[in-house]
Amino acid sequence: ARLALPAAMPRAAARQYARQALRQILGSLLAQDVDDVVLRKGPHGPVLADAAPDIRISLSYAANQCLIGLSARRAL
């Protein structure tokens, strides 16, 4: 998914904004309430806590864009 970030958003705020969008996407895919989708810090970015450990996540930022990549059981 491609996410447009608000212009001139500080990096930390952009990360929070993107993670909230990621939680909404994962909630929809996993048929869970967004509040039940818990992300934790992994060695290479966010990982799902408990719910679906086989889902791989990649977040990439460039200017005011964020790309969200998801994969089941395969590295991104």
Summary of the structure (lengths in Angstrom):
residues: 76
radius of gyration: 12.1
end to end distance: 13.7
largest distance: 35.0
contacts: 193
relative contact order: 0.24
helix: 30%
strand: 36%
